[in-house]
Amino acid sequence: MRRPLFELLSVRPLSRHAIRFAAVCVALTVAAASAEAQTQTGSILPTVTQPVAKVGAAKPIMGWVRFCEQNPSECAVDPSEPATIELTAKTWQILNRVNQQVNATIKARTDSDHWGIEDVWDFAEDGYGDCEDYQLVKRKRLVEAGFPHRALRMTVVIDEDGAGHAVMMARTDRGDFILDNKRNAILPWHKTGYTYIKREGDEGLAWASLGGRTSPTVTANQ
């Protein structure tokens, strides 16, 4: 009589309970991965997190000051606007869509290569720009879509390479989320790996310190 293969290999067959347990584990793993992917593409809302804390006032970067001289309406703060976005499925999807579209549309070029000088904040109208230019375009499009300008704050960080970098912080009722030209996924501020230096204030022209000790003089190298 021929012996079953598992006997020839000295392996005992799995019980129904073990098979059922393994199937449940696989299903849970797939579900978790699917939920993470849906969160990053805007299909479901992210988990509520604590917003980043302000620790005082800060001076803006000179590139921002020059940008404001040329575009004063972009830097004005209207205290009657909401300071946070009500994050619904629709607004979360719009944030993700705009972040991905702008990242795909603008071609990266440093200010030194683009303009011959460092740290020019601009709307990348010729299709080229660096970190802050991506974020300014995103904010402009989101404001045109009905988002409160006051809740979309330009933010200066130190990135994973120790360099100055600009991102946009979307302040929402579910926490502060970061729109970045380095990735298409919108992450909670504390999951980016960045050191947060300062951001636009939401009460006046003064910027807000976020506790980072090192303050870069430029952000135009990413």
mmCIF file of the C-alpha atoms, coordinates in Angstrom:
data_MODEL
# 
_entry.id   MODEL 
# 
loop_
_atom_site.group_PDB 
_atom_site.id 
_atom_site.type_symbol 
_atom_site.label_atom_id 
_atom_site.label_alt_id 
_atom_site.label_comp_id 
_atom_site.label_asym_id 
_atom_site.label_entity_id 
_atom_site.label_seq_id 
_atom_site.pdbx_PDB_ins_code 
_atom_site.Cartn_x 
_atom_site.Cartn_y 
_atom_site.Cartn_z 
_atom_site.occupancy 
_atom_site.B_iso_or_equiv 
_atom_site.pdbx_formal_charge 
_atom_site.auth_seq_id 
_atom_site.auth_comp_id 
_atom_site.auth_asym_id 
_atom_site.auth_atom_id 
_atom_site.pdbx_PDB_model_num 
ATOM 1   C CA . MET A 1 1   ? 0.000   0.000  0.000   1.00 0.00 ? 1   MET A CA 1 
ATOM 2   C CA . ARG A 1 2   ? 1.310   3.424  -0.895  1.00 0.00 ? 2   ARG A CA 1 
ATOM 3   C CA . ARG A 1 3   ? 1.915   5.642  2.119   1.00 0.00 ? 3   ARG A CA 1 
ATOM 4   C CA . PRO A 1 4   ? 0.727   9.258  2.178   1.00 0.00 ? 4   PRO A CA 1 
ATOM 5   C CA . LEU A 1 5   ? 3.365   11.811 1.246   1.00 0.00 ? 5   LEU A CA 1 
ATOM 6   C CA . PHE A 1 6   ? 3.316   13.458 4.689   1.00 0.00 ? 6   PHE A CA 1 
ATOM 7   C CA . GLU A 1 7   ? 4.233   10.071 6.254   1.00 0.00 ? 7   GLU A CA 1 
ATOM 8   C CA . LEU A 1 8   ? 7.142   9.606  3.871   1.00 0.00 ? 8   LEU A CA 1 
ATOM 9   C CA . LEU A 1 9   ? 8.425   13.044 4.831   1.00 0.00 ? 9   LEU A CA 1 
ATOM 10  C CA . SER A 1 10  ? 7.794   12.425 8.552   1.00 0.00 ? 10  SER A CA 1 
ATOM 11  C CA . VAL A 1 11  ? 5.487   15.463 8.623   1.00 0.00 ? 11  VAL A CA 1 
ATOM 12  C CA . ARG A 1 12  ? 2.149   15.367 10.398  1.00 0.00 ? 12  ARG A CA 1 
ATOM 13  C CA . PRO A 1 13  ? -0.800  16.931 8.559   1.00 0.00 ? 13  PRO A CA 1 
ATOM 14  C CA . LEU A 1 14  ? -2.134  20.224 9.909   1.00 0.00 ? 14  LEU A CA 1 
ATOM 15  C CA . SER A 1 15  ? -5.274  20.022 11.944  1.00 0.00 ? 15  SER A CA 1 
ATOM 16  C CA . ARG A 1 16  ? -8.368  21.865 10.818  1.00 0.00 ? 16  ARG A CA 1 
ATOM 17  C CA . HIS A 1 17  ? -7.908  24.244 13.757  1.00 0.00 ? 17  HIS A CA 1 
ATOM 18  C CA . ALA A 1 18  ? -4.341  25.093 12.700  1.00 0.00 ? 18  ALA A CA 1 
ATOM 19  C CA . ILE A 1 19  ? -5.398  25.639 9.089   1.00 0.00 ? 19  ILE A CA 1 
ATOM 20  C CA . ARG A 1 20  ? -8.254  27.884 10.200  1.00 0.00 ? 20  ARG A CA 1 
ATOM 21  C CA . PHE A 1 21  ? -5.913  29.876 12.485  1.00 0.00 ? 21  PHE A CA 1 
ATOM 22  C CA . ALA A 1 22  ? -3.372  30.355 9.675   1.00 0.00 ? 22  ALA A CA 1 
ATOM 23  C CA . ALA A 1 23  ? -6.102  31.540 7.320   1.00 0.00 ? 23  ALA A CA 1 
ATOM 24  C CA . VAL A 1 24  ? -7.307  34.112 9.861   1.00 0.00 ? 24  VAL A CA 1 
ATOM 25  C CA . CYS A 1 25  ? -3.729  35.423 10.329  1.00 0.00 ? 25  CYS A CA 1 
ATOM 26  C CA . VAL A 1 26  ? -3.292  35.832 6.584   1.00 0.00 ? 26  VAL A CA 1 
ATOM 27  C CA . ALA A 1 27  ? -6.637  37.604 6.273   1.00 0.00 ? 27  ALA A CA 1 
ATOM 28  C CA . LEU A 1 28  ? -5.774  40.018 9.084   1.00 0.00 ? 28  LEU A CA 1 
ATOM 29  C CA . THR A 1 29  ? -2.385  40.793 7.521   1.00 0.00 ? 29  THR A CA 1 
ATOM 30  C CA . VAL A 1 30  ? -3.950  41.493 4.134   1.00 0.00 ? 30  VAL A CA 1 
ATOM 31  C CA . ALA A 1 31  ? -6.645  43.649 5.719   1.00 0.00 ? 31  ALA A CA 1 
ATOM 32  C CA . ALA A 1 32  ? -4.074  45.686 7.631   1.00 0.00 ? 32  ALA A CA 1 
ATOM 33  C CA . ALA A 1 33  ? -1.996  46.259 4.504   1.00 0.00 ? 33  ALA A CA 1 
ATOM 34  C CA . SER A 1 34  ? -5.105  47.217 2.553   1.00 0.00 ? 34  SER A CA 1 
ATOM 35  C CA . ALA A 1 35  ? -6.183  49.702 5.239   1.00 0.00 ? 35  ALA A CA 1 
ATOM 36  C CA . GLU A 1 36  ? -2.732  51.327 5.240   1.00 0.00 ? 36  GLU A CA 1 
ATOM 37  C CA . ALA A 1 37  ? -2.786  51.649 1.453   1.00 0.00 ? 37  ALA A CA 1 
ATOM 38  C CA . GLN A 1 38  ? -6.298  53.104 1.514   1.00 0.00 ? 38  GLN A CA 1 
ATOM 39  C CA . THR A 1 39  ? -5.286  55.649 4.156   1.00 0.00 ? 39  THR A CA 1 
ATOM 40  C CA . GLN A 1 40  ? -2.355  56.822 2.048   1.00 0.00 ? 40  GLN A CA 1 
ATOM 41  C CA . THR A 1 41  ? -4.455  57.160 -1.094  1.00 0.00 ? 41  THR A CA 1 
ATOM 42  C CA . GLY A 1 42  ? -7.364  58.894 0.582   1.00 0.00 ? 42  GLY A CA 1 
ATOM 43  C CA . SER A 1 43  ? -9.876  56.020 0.562   1.00 0.00 ? 43  SER A CA 1 
ATOM 44  C CA . ILE A 1 44  ? -10.313 56.068 4.351   1.00 0.00 ? 44  ILE A CA 1 
ATOM 45  C CA . LEU A 1 45  ? -9.582  58.655 7.019   1.00 0.00 ? 45  LEU A CA 1 
ATOM 46  C CA . PRO A 1 46  ? -6.339  58.527 9.011   1.00 0.00 ? 46  PRO A CA 1 
ATOM 47  C CA . THR A 1 47  ? -6.186  57.886 12.729  1.00 0.00 ? 47  THR A CA 1 
ATOM 48  C CA . VAL A 1 48  ? -6.616  60.891 15.025  1.00 0.00 ? 48  VAL A CA 1 
ATOM 49  C CA . THR A 1 49  ? -3.265  62.161 16.340  1.00 0.00 ? 49  THR A CA 1 
ATOM 50  C CA . GLN A 1 50  ? -2.044  64.990 18.554  1.00 0.00 ? 50  GLN A CA 1 
ATOM 51  C CA . PRO A 1 51  ? -1.094  68.204 16.711  1.00 0.00 ? 51  PRO A CA 1 
ATOM 52  C CA . VAL A 1 52  ? 2.446   69.515 16.844  1.00 0.00 ? 52  VAL A CA 1 
ATOM 53  C CA . ALA A 1 53  ? 3.025   71.861 19.784  1.00 0.00 ? 53  ALA A CA 1 
ATOM 54  C CA . LYS A 1 54  ? 4.122   75.475 19.418  1.00 0.00 ? 54  LYS A CA 1 
ATOM 55  C CA . VAL A 1 55  ? 6.846   76.611 21.800  1.00 0.00 ? 55  VAL A CA 1 
ATOM 56  C CA . GLY A 1 56  ? 7.056   80.307 21.001  1.00 0.00 ? 56  GLY A CA 1 
ATOM 57  C CA . ALA A 1 57  ? 7.609   82.751 18.156  1.00 0.00 ? 57  ALA A CA 1 
ATOM 58  C CA . ALA A 1 58  ? 10.174  82.431 15.352  1.00 0.00 ? 58  ALA A CA 1 
ATOM 59  C CA . LYS A 1 59  ? 11.538  84.505 12.490  1.00 0.00 ? 59  LYS A CA 1 
ATOM 60  C CA . PRO A 1 60  ? 10.633  83.402 8.969   1.00 0.00 ? 60  PRO A CA 1 
ATOM 61  C CA . ILE A 1 61  ? 13.294  82.434 6.432   1.00 0.00 ? 61  ILE A CA 1 
ATOM 62  C CA . MET A 1 62  ? 14.400  85.288 4.175   1.00 0.00 ? 62  MET A CA 1 
ATOM 63  C CA . GLY A 1 63  ? 13.116  83.475 1.100   1.00 0.00 ? 63  GLY A CA 1 
ATOM 64  C CA . TRP A 1 64  ? 9.659   83.665 2.645   1.00 0.00 ? 64  TRP A CA 1 
ATOM 65  C CA . VAL A 1 65  ? 10.071  87.367 3.453   1.00 0.00 ? 65  VAL A CA 1 
ATOM 66  C CA . ARG A 1 66  ? 10.955  88.159 -0.165  1.00 0.00 ? 66  ARG A CA 1 
ATOM 67  C CA . PHE A 1 67  ? 8.051   86.019 -1.394  1.00 0.00 ? 67  PHE A CA 1 
ATOM 68  C CA . CYS A 1 68  ? 5.645   87.935 0.859   1.00 0.00 ? 68  CYS A CA 1 
ATOM 69  C CA . GLU A 1 69  ? 6.873   91.282 -0.464  1.00 0.00 ? 69  GLU A CA 1 
ATOM 70  C CA . GLN A 1 70  ? 5.862   90.159 -3.942  1.00 0.00 ? 70  GLN A CA 1 
ATOM 71  C CA . ASN A 1 71  ? 2.726   88.222 -2.905  1.00 0.00 ? 71  ASN A CA 1 
ATOM 72  C CA . PRO A 1 72  ? 1.292   89.883 0.223   1.00 0.00 ? 72  PRO A CA 1 
ATOM 73  C CA . SER A 1 73  ? -2.090  88.131 -0.076  1.00 0.00 ? 73  SER A CA 1 
ATOM 74  C CA . GLU A 1 74  ? -0.352  84.746 0.224   1.00 0.00 ? 74  GLU A CA 1 
ATOM 75  C CA . CYS A 1 75  ? 1.092   85.716 3.588   1.00 0.00 ? 75  CYS A CA 1 
ATOM 76  C CA . ALA A 1 76  ? -1.852  87.555 5.130   1.00 0.00 ? 76  ALA A CA 1 
ATOM 77  C CA . VAL A 1 77  ? -3.684  85.820 7.981   1.00 0.00 ? 77  VAL A CA 1 
ATOM 78  C CA . ASP A 1 78  ? -7.454  86.153 8.258   1.00 0.00 ? 78  ASP A CA 1 
ATOM 79  C CA . PRO A 1 79  ? -8.399  85.302 11.873  1.00 0.00 ? 79  PRO A CA 1 
ATOM 80  C CA . SER A 1 80  ? -12.017 84.807 10.837  1.00 0.00 ? 80  SER A CA 1 
ATOM 81  C CA . GLU A 1 81  ? -11.007 81.704 8.846   1.00 0.00 ? 81  GLU A CA 1 
ATOM 82  C CA . PRO A 1 82  ? -10.950 78.286 10.540  1.00 0.00 ? 82  PRO A CA 1 
ATOM 83  C CA . ALA A 1 83  ? -7.508  77.374 11.905  1.00 0.00 ? 83  ALA A CA 1 
ATOM 84  C CA . THR A 1 84  ? -8.123  73.696 11.107  1.00 0.00 ? 84  THR A CA 1 
ATOM 85  C CA . ILE A 1 85  ? -9.711  71.691 8.307   1.00 0.00 ? 85  ILE A CA 1 
ATOM 86  C CA . GLU A 1 86  ? -12.670 69.440 9.012   1.00 0.00 ? 86  GLU A CA 1 
ATOM 87  C CA . LEU A 1 87  ? -11.238 66.202 7.706   1.00 0.00 ? 87  LEU A CA 1 
ATOM 88  C CA . THR A 1 88  ? -13.941 64.261 5.899   1.00 0.00 ? 88  THR A CA 1 
ATOM 89  C CA . ALA A 1 89  ? -13.582 61.513 3.319   1.00 0.00 ? 89  ALA A CA 1 
ATOM 90  C CA . LYS A 1 90  ? -13.962 64.156 0.612   1.00 0.00 ? 90  LYS A CA 1 
ATOM 91  C CA . THR A 1 91  ? -11.415 66.644 1.978   1.00 0.00 ? 91  THR A CA 1 
ATOM 92  C CA . TRP A 1 92  ? -8.915  63.844 2.671   1.00 0.00 ? 92  TRP A CA 1 
ATOM 93  C CA . GLN A 1 93  ? -9.241  62.622 -0.913  1.00 0.00 ? 93  GLN A CA 1 
ATOM 94  C CA . ILE A 1 94  ? -8.731  66.156 -2.256  1.00 0.00 ? 94  ILE A CA 1 
ATOM 95  C CA . LEU A 1 95  ? -5.607  66.625 -0.137  1.00 0.00 ? 95  LEU A CA 1 
ATOM 96  C CA . ASN A 1 96  ? -4.159  63.370 -1.461  1.00 0.00 ? 96  ASN A CA 1 
ATOM 97  C CA . ARG A 1 97  ? -5.091  64.099 -5.054  1.00 0.00 ? 97  ARG A CA 1 
ATOM 98  C CA . VAL A 1 98  ? -3.562  67.588 -5.061  1.00 0.00 ? 98  VAL A CA 1 
ATOM 99  C CA . ASN A 1 99  ? -0.411  66.360 -3.314  1.00 0.00 ? 99  ASN A CA 1 
ATOM 100 C CA . GLN A 1 100 ? 0.118   63.625 -5.899  1.00 0.00 ? 100 GLN A CA 1 
ATOM 101 C CA . GLN A 1 101 ? -0.805  65.777 -8.915  1.00 0.00 ? 101 GLN A CA 1 
ATOM 102 C CA . VAL A 1 102 ? 1.586   68.587 -8.024  1.00 0.00 ? 102 VAL A CA 1 
ATOM 103 C CA . ASN A 1 103 ? 4.379   66.147 -7.202  1.00 0.00 ? 103 ASN A CA 1 
ATOM 104 C CA . ALA A 1 104 ? 3.942   64.605 -10.648 1.00 0.00 ? 104 ALA A CA 1 
ATOM 105 C CA . THR A 1 105 ? 3.611   67.920 -12.506 1.00 0.00 ? 105 THR A CA 1 
ATOM 106 C CA . ILE A 1 106 ? 6.599   69.931 -11.239 1.00 0.00 ? 106 ILE A CA 1 
ATOM 107 C CA . LYS A 1 107 ? 10.127  68.867 -12.157 1.00 0.00 ? 107 LYS A CA 1 
ATOM 108 C CA . ALA A 1 108 ? 12.676  69.206 -9.365  1.00 0.00 ? 108 ALA A CA 1 
ATOM 109 C CA . ARG A 1 109 ? 15.348  71.878 -9.821  1.00 0.00 ? 109 ARG A CA 1 
ATOM 110 C CA . THR A 1 110 ? 17.341  73.698 -7.171  1.00 0.00 ? 110 THR A CA 1 
ATOM 111 C CA . ASP A 1 111 ? 17.150  77.479 -6.980  1.00 0.00 ? 111 ASP A CA 1 
ATOM 112 C CA . SER A 1 112 ? 20.868  77.719 -7.711  1.00 0.00 ? 112 SER A CA 1 
ATOM 113 C CA . ASP A 1 113 ? 20.339  75.897 -11.014 1.00 0.00 ? 113 ASP A CA 1 
ATOM 114 C CA . HIS A 1 114 ? 16.993  77.560 -11.703 1.00 0.00 ? 114 HIS A CA 1 
ATOM 115 C CA . TRP A 1 115 ? 17.643  81.185 -10.763 1.00 0.00 ? 115 TRP A CA 1 
ATOM 116 C CA . GLY A 1 116 ? 21.350  81.376 -10.029 1.00 0.00 ? 116 GLY A CA 1 
ATOM 117 C CA . ILE A 1 117 ? 20.700  82.309 -6.385  1.00 0.00 ? 117 ILE A CA 1 
ATOM 118 C CA . GLU A 1 118 ? 19.643  80.394 -3.279  1.00 0.00 ? 118 GLU A CA 1 
ATOM 119 C CA . ASP A 1 119 ? 16.170  80.125 -1.768  1.00 0.00 ? 119 ASP A CA 1 
ATOM 120 C CA . VAL A 1 120 ? 13.709  81.730 -4.151  1.00 0.00 ? 120 VAL A CA 1 
ATOM 121 C CA . TRP A 1 121 ? 10.117  80.954 -3.125  1.00 0.00 ? 121 TRP A CA 1 
ATOM 122 C CA . ASP A 1 122 ? 7.920   80.846 -6.210  1.00 0.00 ? 122 ASP A CA 1 
ATOM 123 C CA . PHE A 1 123 ? 4.898   79.186 -7.851  1.00 0.00 ? 123 PHE A CA 1 
ATOM 124 C CA . ALA A 1 124 ? 6.964   77.123 -10.340 1.00 0.00 ? 124 ALA A CA 1 
ATOM 125 C CA . GLU A 1 125 ? 5.094   78.675 -13.251 1.00 0.00 ? 125 GLU A CA 1 
ATOM 126 C CA . ASP A 1 126 ? 7.629   77.328 -15.743 1.00 0.00 ? 126 ASP A CA 1 
ATOM 127 C CA . GLY A 1 127 ? 7.184   73.787 -14.419 1.00 0.00 ? 127 GLY A CA 1 
ATOM 128 C CA . TYR A 1 128 ? 10.404  73.685 -12.370 1.00 0.00 ? 128 TYR A CA 1 
ATOM 129 C CA . GLY A 1 129 ? 10.892  74.196 -8.659  1.00 0.00 ? 129 GLY A CA 1 
ATOM 130 C CA . ASP A 1 130 ? 12.216  72.925 -5.379  1.00 0.00 ? 130 ASP A CA 1 
ATOM 131 C CA . CYS A 1 131 ? 10.613  71.935 -2.087  1.00 0.00 ? 131 CYS A CA 1 
ATOM 132 C CA . GLU A 1 132 ? 8.886   75.177 -1.095  1.00 0.00 ? 132 GLU A CA 1 
ATOM 133 C CA . ASP A 1 133 ? 7.654   75.808 -4.643  1.00 0.00 ? 133 ASP A CA 1 
ATOM 134 C CA . TYR A 1 134 ? 5.827   72.469 -4.682  1.00 0.00 ? 134 TYR A CA 1 
ATOM 135 C CA . GLN A 1 135 ? 4.098   73.346 -1.411  1.00 0.00 ? 135 GLN A CA 1 
ATOM 136 C CA . LEU A 1 136 ? 3.107   76.868 -2.489  1.00 0.00 ? 136 LEU A CA 1 
ATOM 137 C CA . VAL A 1 137 ? 1.438   75.455 -5.599  1.00 0.00 ? 137 VAL A CA 1 
ATOM 138 C CA . LYS A 1 138 ? -0.381  72.820 -3.528  1.00 0.00 ? 138 LYS A CA 1 
ATOM 139 C CA . ARG A 1 139 ? -1.655  75.433 -1.124  1.00 0.00 ? 139 ARG A CA 1 
ATOM 140 C CA . LYS A 1 140 ? -2.842  77.674 -3.938  1.00 0.00 ? 140 LYS A CA 1 
ATOM 141 C CA . ARG A 1 141 ? -4.801  74.817 -5.510  1.00 0.00 ? 141 ARG A CA 1 
ATOM 142 C CA . LEU A 1 142 ? -6.303  73.745 -2.200  1.00 0.00 ? 142 LEU A CA 1 
ATOM 143 C CA . VAL A 1 143 ? -7.420  77.287 -1.382  1.00 0.00 ? 143 VAL A CA 1 
ATOM 144 C CA . GLU A 1 144 ? -9.021  77.488 -4.829  1.00 0.00 ? 144 GLU A CA 1 
ATOM 145 C CA . ALA A 1 145 ? -10.817 74.226 -3.936  1.00 0.00 ? 145 ALA A CA 1 
ATOM 146 C CA . GLY A 1 146 ? -12.296 75.865 -0.829  1.00 0.00 ? 146 GLY A CA 1 
ATOM 147 C CA . PHE A 1 147 ? -9.806  74.965 1.907   1.00 0.00 ? 147 PHE A CA 1 
ATOM 148 C CA . PRO A 1 148 ? -9.092  77.623 4.556   1.00 0.00 ? 148 PRO A CA 1 
ATOM 149 C CA . HIS A 1 149 ? -5.780  79.317 3.788   1.00 0.00 ? 149 HIS A CA 1 
ATOM 150 C CA . ARG A 1 150 ? -5.126  79.731 7.514   1.00 0.00 ? 150 ARG A CA 1 
ATOM 151 C CA . ALA A 1 151 ? -5.077  75.946 8.038   1.00 0.00 ? 151 ALA A CA 1 
ATOM 152 C CA . LEU A 1 152 ? -2.411  75.326 5.363   1.00 0.00 ? 152 LEU A CA 1 
ATOM 153 C CA . ARG A 1 153 ? 0.904   76.356 6.890   1.00 0.00 ? 153 ARG A CA 1 
ATOM 154 C CA . MET A 1 154 ? 4.313   76.459 5.233   1.00 0.00 ? 154 MET A CA 1 
ATOM 155 C CA . THR A 1 155 ? 6.730   74.642 7.527   1.00 0.00 ? 155 THR A CA 1 
ATOM 156 C CA . VAL A 1 156 ? 10.509  74.409 7.795   1.00 0.00 ? 156 VAL A CA 1 
ATOM 157 C CA . VAL A 1 157 ? 12.116  71.132 8.905   1.00 0.00 ? 157 VAL A CA 1 
ATOM 158 C CA . ILE A 1 158 ? 15.461  69.383 8.994   1.00 0.00 ? 158 ILE A CA 1 
ATOM 159 C CA . ASP A 1 159 ? 15.215  66.296 6.800   1.00 0.00 ? 159 ASP A CA 1 
ATOM 160 C CA . GLU A 1 160 ? 16.761  62.852 7.070   1.00 0.00 ? 160 GLU A CA 1 
ATOM 161 C CA . ASP A 1 161 ? 19.999  64.148 5.522   1.00 0.00 ? 161 ASP A CA 1 
ATOM 162 C CA . GLY A 1 162 ? 20.327  67.008 8.002   1.00 0.00 ? 162 GLY A CA 1 
ATOM 163 C CA . ALA A 1 163 ? 19.404  69.628 5.392   1.00 0.00 ? 163 ALA A CA 1 
ATOM 164 C CA . GLY A 1 164 ? 16.794  72.378 5.457   1.00 0.00 ? 164 GLY A CA 1 
ATOM 165 C CA . HIS A 1 165 ? 13.545  71.382 3.782   1.00 0.00 ? 165 HIS A CA 1 
ATOM 166 C CA . ALA A 1 166 ? 10.095  72.942 3.322   1.00 0.00 ? 166 ALA A CA 1 
ATOM 167 C CA . VAL A 1 167 ? 6.808   71.065 3.595   1.00 0.00 ? 167 VAL A CA 1 
ATOM 168 C CA . MET A 1 168 ? 3.205   72.100 4.009   1.00 0.00 ? 168 MET A CA 1 
ATOM 169 C CA . MET A 1 169 ? 1.357   71.302 7.206   1.00 0.00 ? 169 MET A CA 1 
ATOM 170 C CA . ALA A 1 170 ? -2.370  70.735 6.822   1.00 0.00 ? 170 ALA A CA 1 
ATOM 171 C CA . ARG A 1 171 ? -3.849  71.417 10.259  1.00 0.00 ? 171 ARG A CA 1 
ATOM 172 C CA . THR A 1 172 ? -7.005  69.350 10.700  1.00 0.00 ? 172 THR A CA 1 
ATOM 173 C CA . ASP A 1 173 ? -9.444  68.284 13.388  1.00 0.00 ? 173 ASP A CA 1 
ATOM 174 C CA . ARG A 1 174 ? -7.709  64.878 13.268  1.00 0.00 ? 174 ARG A CA 1 
ATOM 175 C CA . GLY A 1 175 ? -4.180  66.229 13.721  1.00 0.00 ? 175 GLY A CA 1 
ATOM 176 C CA . ASP A 1 176 ? -1.434  67.840 11.640  1.00 0.00 ? 176 ASP A CA 1 
ATOM 177 C CA . PHE A 1 177 ? -0.533  66.143 8.348   1.00 0.00 ? 177 PHE A CA 1 
ATOM 178 C CA . ILE A 1 178 ? 2.398   66.791 6.034   1.00 0.00 ? 178 ILE A CA 1 
ATOM 179 C CA . LEU A 1 179 ? 2.253   67.322 2.272   1.00 0.00 ? 179 LEU A CA 1 
ATOM 180 C CA . ASP A 1 180 ? 5.726   66.734 0.875   1.00 0.00 ? 180 ASP A CA 1 
ATOM 181 C CA . ASN A 1 181 ? 7.377   66.618 -2.539  1.00 0.00 ? 181 ASN A CA 1 
ATOM 182 C CA . LYS A 1 182 ? 9.544   63.681 -1.398  1.00 0.00 ? 182 LYS A CA 1 
ATOM 183 C CA . ARG A 1 183 ? 6.609   61.288 -1.117  1.00 0.00 ? 183 ARG A CA 1 
ATOM 184 C CA . ASN A 1 184 ? 3.036   60.966 -2.331  1.00 0.00 ? 184 ASN A CA 1 
ATOM 185 C CA . ALA A 1 185 ? 1.712   59.606 0.960   1.00 0.00 ? 185 ALA A CA 1 
ATOM 186 C CA . ILE A 1 186 ? 0.437   62.281 3.361   1.00 0.00 ? 186 ILE A CA 1 
ATOM 187 C CA . LEU A 1 187 ? 1.771   61.365 6.794   1.00 0.00 ? 187 LEU A CA 1 
ATOM 188 C CA . PRO A 1 188 ? 1.047   62.549 10.345  1.00 0.00 ? 188 PRO A CA 1 
ATOM 189 C CA . TRP A 1 189 ? 3.756   65.052 11.259  1.00 0.00 ? 189 TRP A CA 1 
ATOM 190 C CA . HIS A 1 190 ? 5.429   62.712 13.760  1.00 0.00 ? 190 HIS A CA 1 
ATOM 191 C CA . LYS A 1 191 ? 5.849   59.883 11.222  1.00 0.00 ? 191 LYS A CA 1 
ATOM 192 C CA . THR A 1 192 ? 7.944   61.759 8.660   1.00 0.00 ? 192 THR A CA 1 
ATOM 193 C CA . GLY A 1 193 ? 11.254  61.408 10.487  1.00 0.00 ? 193 GLY A CA 1 
ATOM 194 C CA . TYR A 1 194 ? 11.831  65.167 10.246  1.00 0.00 ? 194 TYR A CA 1 
ATOM 195 C CA . THR A 1 195 ? 12.887  67.610 12.947  1.00 0.00 ? 195 THR A CA 1 
ATOM 196 C CA . TYR A 1 196 ? 10.345  70.417 13.052  1.00 0.00 ? 196 TYR A CA 1 
ATOM 197 C CA . ILE A 1 197 ? 11.824  73.900 13.291  1.00 0.00 ? 197 ILE A CA 1 
ATOM 198 C CA . LYS A 1 198 ? 9.056   76.438 12.619  1.00 0.00 ? 198 LYS A CA 1 
ATOM 199 C CA . ARG A 1 199 ? 5.932   77.150 10.609  1.00 0.00 ? 199 ARG A CA 1 
ATOM 200 C CA . GLU A 1 200 ? 3.756   80.048 9.572   1.00 0.00 ? 200 GLU A CA 1 
ATOM 201 C CA . GLY A 1 201 ? 1.731   81.410 12.433  1.00 0.00 ? 201 GLY A CA 1 
ATOM 202 C CA . ASP A 1 202 ? -2.057  81.247 12.277  1.00 0.00 ? 202 ASP A CA 1 
ATOM 203 C CA . GLU A 1 203 ? -2.674  84.425 14.288  1.00 0.00 ? 203 GLU A CA 1 
ATOM 204 C CA . GLY A 1 204 ? -0.398  86.947 12.564  1.00 0.00 ? 204 GLY A CA 1 
ATOM 205 C CA . LEU A 1 205 ? 2.702   87.407 10.426  1.00 0.00 ? 205 LEU A CA 1 
ATOM 206 C CA . ALA A 1 206 ? 5.094   86.035 13.064  1.00 0.00 ? 206 ALA A CA 1 
ATOM 207 C CA . TRP A 1 207 ? 6.052   82.398 12.601  1.00 0.00 ? 207 TRP A CA 1 
ATOM 208 C CA . ALA A 1 208 ? 5.715   79.782 15.326  1.00 0.00 ? 208 ALA A CA 1 
ATOM 209 C CA . SER A 1 209 ? 8.662   77.828 16.730  1.00 0.00 ? 209 SER A CA 1 
ATOM 210 C CA . LEU A 1 210 ? 8.125   74.055 16.838  1.00 0.00 ? 210 LEU A CA 1 
ATOM 211 C CA . GLY A 1 211 ? 11.008  73.236 19.130  1.00 0.00 ? 211 GLY A CA 1 
ATOM 212 C CA . GLY A 1 212 ? 13.776  72.206 16.734  1.00 0.00 ? 212 GLY A CA 1 
ATOM 213 C CA . ARG A 1 213 ? 17.118  73.619 17.841  1.00 0.00 ? 213 ARG A CA 1 
ATOM 214 C CA . THR A 1 214 ? 18.783  74.081 14.458  1.00 0.00 ? 214 THR A CA 1 
ATOM 215 C CA . SER A 1 215 ? 17.299  76.694 12.160  1.00 0.00 ? 215 SER A CA 1 
ATOM 216 C CA . PRO A 1 216 ? 18.376  76.467 8.496   1.00 0.00 ? 216 PRO A CA 1 
ATOM 217 C CA . THR A 1 217 ? 18.968  79.695 6.613   1.00 0.00 ? 217 THR A CA 1 
ATOM 218 C CA . VAL A 1 218 ? 17.711  78.247 3.322   1.00 0.00 ? 218 VAL A CA 1 
ATOM 219 C CA . THR A 1 219 ? 15.402  75.432 2.239   1.00 0.00 ? 219 THR A CA 1 
ATOM 220 C CA . ALA A 1 220 ? 16.119  75.429 -1.464  1.00 0.00 ? 220 ALA A CA 1 
ATOM 221 C CA . ASN A 1 221 ? 18.314  72.368 -1.853  1.00 0.00 ? 221 ASN A CA 1 
ATOM 222 C CA . GLN A 1 222 ? 15.679  69.635 -2.026  1.00 0.00 ? 222 GLN A CA 1 
# 
